[in-house]
Amino acid sequence: MQRFETFAFLPPLSNAQIEAQAHTLIANGWVASIEFSETPTHADFYWRQWPILPTRFGAEGQPQALTAGQLMAHVESCARRHPYAFVKLNGYNPVTRLTEMSFIAKTPQEGQ
């Protein structure tokens, strides 16, 4: 069995636990990104990006920040579109310029 990150040694995260991680990502002001790969390896640094589009715009036409629920909807959408792929949720801190969070949110669906 391949291990990609720290959470890989835990039982699979429930949707509520993944949403709690998404809430932490947003609460800290990190920039969210979703990546996916159907054939990742431990040395594979470049996964394909899933576009995260703003779902609402403010009064002045500026995009509003995503909520944890909206971010989860993007994760689910990526997993549905790519059922054989691993889906990773990342949180980038623009102040320190470091990736603060990165974990596999969805694994490939079994039996397909």
CYANA upper distance limits for C-alpha pairs under 8 A (distance plus 0.5 A):
  2 GLN  CA     41 THR  CA      8.36
  2 GLN  CA     42 HIS  CA      8.09
  3 ARG  CA      8 ALA  CA      6.10
  3 ARG  CA      9 PHE  CA      7.83
  3 ARG  CA     42 HIS  CA      7.89
  4 PHE  CA      8 ALA  CA      6.79
  4 PHE  CA     42 HIS  CA      6.63
  4 PHE  CA    103 PHE  CA      8.39
  4 PHE  CA    104 ILE  CA      8.10
  5 GLU  CA      9 PHE  CA      8.47
  5 GLU  CA    102 SER  CA      8.17
  5 GLU  CA    103 PHE  CA      6.64
  5 GLU  CA    104 ILE  CA      8.01
  6 THR  CA     10 LEU  CA      8.50
  6 THR  CA    103 PHE  CA      8.02
  7 PHE  CA    103 PHE  CA      7.12
  7 PHE  CA    104 ILE  CA      8.17
  8 ALA  CA     12 PRO  CA      8.08
  8 ALA  CA    104 ILE  CA      8.09
 13 LEU  CA     17 GLN  CA      6.26
 13 LEU  CA     18 ILE  CA      6.74
 13 LEU  CA    105 ALA  CA      7.93
 14 SER  CA     18 ILE  CA      6.77
 15 ASN  CA     19 GLU  CA      6.55
 16 ALA  CA     20 ALA  CA      6.68
 17 GLN  CA     21 GLN  CA      6.88
 18 ILE  CA     22 ALA  CA      6.76
 18 ILE  CA     72 MET  CA      8.36
 18 ILE  CA    105 ALA  CA      7.10
 19 GLU  CA     23 HIS  CA      6.60
 19 GLU  CA     68 ALA  CA      6.56
 19 GLU  CA     69 GLY  CA      7.44
 19 GLU  CA     72 MET  CA      6.83
 20 ALA  CA     24 THR  CA      6.79
 20 ALA  CA     68 ALA  CA      8.23
 21 GLN  CA     25 LEU  CA      6.72
 22 ALA  CA     26 ILE  CA      6.79
 22 ALA  CA     68 ALA  CA      5.74
 22 ALA  CA     71 LEU  CA      7.44
 22 ALA  CA     72 MET  CA      7.84
 23 HIS  CA     27 ALA  CA      6.42
 23 HIS  CA     67 THR  CA      7.92
 23 HIS  CA     68 ALA  CA      5.44
 24 THR  CA     28 ASN  CA      6.62
 25 LEU  CA     29 GLY  CA      7.13
 25 LEU  CA     30 TRP  CA      6.07
 25 LEU  CA     31 VAL  CA      8.15
 25 LEU  CA     32 ALA  CA      7.68
 25 LEU  CA     91 GLY  CA      6.41
 25 LEU  CA    101 MET  CA      8.02
 26 ILE  CA     30 TRP  CA      6.41
 26 ILE  CA     31 VAL  CA      8.06
 26 ILE  CA     32 ALA  CA      8.18
 26 ILE  CA     66 LEU  CA      8.21
 26 ILE  CA     67 THR  CA      7.73
 26 ILE  CA     68 ALA  CA      7.46
 29 GLY  CA     93 ASN  CA      7.80
 30 TRP  CA     91 GLY  CA      5.90
 30 TRP  CA     92 TYR  CA      5.65
 30 TRP  CA     93 ASN  CA      5.23
 30 TRP  CA     94 PRO  CA      7.28
 30 TRP  CA    100 GLU  CA      8.45
 31 VAL  CA     91 GLY  CA      5.96
 31 VAL  CA     92 TYR  CA      5.42
 31 VAL  CA     93 ASN  CA      6.89
 31 VAL  CA     94 PRO  CA      7.68
 32 ALA  CA     89 LEU  CA      7.74
 32 ALA  CA     90 ASN  CA      6.21
 32 ALA  CA     91 GLY  CA      5.30
 32 ALA  CA     92 TYR  CA      6.95
 33 SER  CA     49 GLN  CA      7.93
 33 SER  CA     50 TRP  CA      7.90
 33 SER  CA     51 PRO  CA      8.43
 33 SER  CA     52 ILE  CA      7.63
 33 SER  CA     89 LEU  CA      6.57
 33 SER  CA     90 ASN  CA      5.66
 33 SER  CA     91 GLY  CA      7.03
 33 SER  CA     92 TYR  CA      8.38
 34 ILE  CA     49 GLN  CA      6.53
 34 ILE  CA     50 TRP  CA      5.80
 34 ILE  CA     51 PRO  CA      7.93
 34 ILE  CA     52 ILE  CA      8.04
 34 ILE  CA     75 VAL  CA      7.44
 34 ILE  CA     87 VAL  CA      7.50
 34 ILE  CA     88 LYS  CA      6.20
 34 ILE  CA     89 LEU  CA      5.34
 34 ILE  CA     90 ASN  CA      6.72
 35 GLU  CA     47 TRP  CA      6.16
 35 GLU  CA     48 ARG  CA      5.85
 35 GLU  CA     49 GLN  CA      5.01
 35 GLU  CA     50 TRP  CA      6.06
 35 GLU  CA     87 VAL  CA      6.31
 35 GLU  CA     88 LYS  CA      5.62
 35 GLU  CA     89 LEU  CA      7.14
 35 GLU  CA     90 ASN  CA      8.35
 36 PHE  CA     47 TRP  CA      6.16
 36 PHE  CA     48 ARG  CA      5.90
 36 PHE  CA     49 GLN  CA      7.09
 36 PHE  CA     50 TRP  CA      7.65
 36 PHE  CA     78 CYS  CA      8.33
 36 PHE  CA     85 ALA  CA      6.52
 36 PHE  CA     86 PHE  CA      5.94
 36 PHE  CA     87 VAL  CA      4.94
 36 PHE  CA     88 LYS  CA      6.52
 37 SER  CA     47 TRP  CA      6.06
 37 SER  CA     48 ARG  CA      6.85
 37 SER  CA     85 ALA  CA      5.64
 37 SER  CA     86 PHE  CA      5.93
 37 SER  CA     87 VAL  CA      7.39
 38 GLU  CA     84 TYR  CA      6.34
 38 GLU  CA     85 ALA  CA      4.48
 38 GLU  CA     86 PHE  CA      6.55
 38 GLU  CA    108 PRO  CA      8.47
 39 THR  CA     85 ALA  CA      7.86
 40 PRO  CA     44 ASP  CA      6.45
 40 PRO  CA     47 TRP  CA      8.37
 40 PRO  CA     86 PHE  CA      8.33
 50 TRP  CA     78 CYS  CA      7.33
 52 ILE  CA     71 LEU  CA      8.46
 52 ILE  CA     74 HIS  CA      7.26
 54 PRO  CA     63 PRO  CA      6.29
 54 PRO  CA     64 GLN  CA      7.30
 54 PRO  CA     65 ALA  CA      7.92
 54 PRO  CA     66 LEU  CA      7.32
 55 THR  CA     63 PRO  CA      8.21
 55 THR  CA     64 GLN  CA      8.30
 55 THR  CA     66 LEU  CA      8.05
 55 THR  CA     70 GLN  CA      8.44
 56 ARG  CA     63 PRO  CA      6.54
 56 ARG  CA     64 GLN  CA      6.38
 57 PHE  CA     61 GLY  CA      5.88
 57 PHE  CA     62 GLN  CA      5.89
 57 PHE  CA     63 PRO  CA      4.85
 57 PHE  CA     64 GLN  CA      5.99
 58 GLY  CA     62 GLN  CA      5.82
 58 GLY  CA     63 PRO  CA      6.60
 58 GLY  CA     64 GLN  CA      6.54
 66 LEU  CA     70 GLN  CA      6.47
 66 LEU  CA     71 LEU  CA      6.92
 67 THR  CA     71 LEU  CA      6.75
 68 ALA  CA     72 MET  CA      6.62
 69 GLY  CA     73 ALA  CA      6.72
 70 GLN  CA     74 HIS  CA      6.96
 71 LEU  CA     75 VAL  CA      6.93
 72 MET  CA     76 GLU  CA      6.63
 73 ALA  CA     77 SER  CA      6.51
 74 HIS  CA     78 CYS  CA      6.69
 75 VAL  CA     79 ALA  CA      6.75
 75 VAL  CA     87 VAL  CA      7.78
 75 VAL  CA     89 LEU  CA      8.18
 75 VAL  CA    105 ALA  CA      8.12
 75 VAL  CA    106 LYS  CA      8.45
 76 GLU  CA     80 ARG  CA      6.61
 77 SER  CA     81 ARG  CA      6.63
 78 CYS  CA     82 HIS  CA      6.53
 78 CYS  CA     87 VAL  CA      7.78
 79 ALA  CA     83 PRO  CA      5.94
 79 ALA  CA     85 ALA  CA      7.63
 79 ALA  CA     86 PHE  CA      8.35
 79 ALA  CA     87 VAL  CA      7.03
 79 ALA  CA    106 LYS  CA      7.21
 79 ALA  CA    108 PRO  CA      8.48
 83 PRO  CA    108 PRO  CA      6.22
 83 PRO  CA    109 GLN  CA      6.32
 84 TYR  CA    107 THR  CA      8.29
 84 TYR  CA    108 PRO  CA      4.96
 84 TYR  CA    109 GLN  CA      6.62
 84 TYR  CA    112 GLN  CA      8.39
 85 ALA  CA    107 THR  CA      7.05
 85 ALA  CA    108 PRO  CA      5.55
 86 PHE  CA    104 ILE  CA      7.21
 86 PHE  CA    105 ALA  CA      8.26
 86 PHE  CA    106 LYS  CA      6.27
 86 PHE  CA    107 THR  CA      5.12
 86 PHE  CA    108 PRO  CA      6.11
 87 VAL  CA    104 ILE  CA      6.20
 87 VAL  CA    105 ALA  CA      6.14
 87 VAL  CA    106 LYS  CA      5.46
 87 VAL  CA    107 THR  CA      6.94
 88 LYS  CA    102 SER  CA      7.25
 88 LYS  CA    103 PHE  CA      5.94
 88 LYS  CA    104 ILE  CA      4.74
 88 LYS  CA    105 ALA  CA      5.83
 88 LYS  CA    106 LYS  CA      7.52
 89 LEU  CA    101 MET  CA      8.19
 89 LEU  CA    102 SER  CA      6.14
 89 LEU  CA    103 PHE  CA      6.13
 89 LEU  CA    104 ILE  CA      6.86
 89 LEU  CA    105 ALA  CA      6.56
 90 ASN  CA     99 THR  CA      7.62
 90 ASN  CA    100 GLU  CA      8.20
 90 ASN  CA    101 MET  CA      5.79
 90 ASN  CA    102 SER  CA      4.72
 90 ASN  CA    103 PHE  CA      7.18
 91 GLY  CA     99 THR  CA      6.35
 91 GLY  CA    100 GLU  CA      6.09
 91 GLY  CA    101 MET  CA      5.19
 91 GLY  CA    102 SER  CA      6.83
 92 TYR  CA     97 ARG  CA      7.46
 92 TYR  CA     98 LEU  CA      6.39
 92 TYR  CA     99 THR  CA      4.86
 92 TYR  CA    100 GLU  CA      6.20
 92 TYR  CA    101 MET  CA      7.52
 93 ASN  CA     97 ARG  CA      5.93
 93 ASN  CA     98 LEU  CA      5.96
 93 ASN  CA     99 THR  CA      6.60
 93 ASN  CA    100 GLU  CA      6.71
 94 PRO  CA     98 LEU  CA      7.70
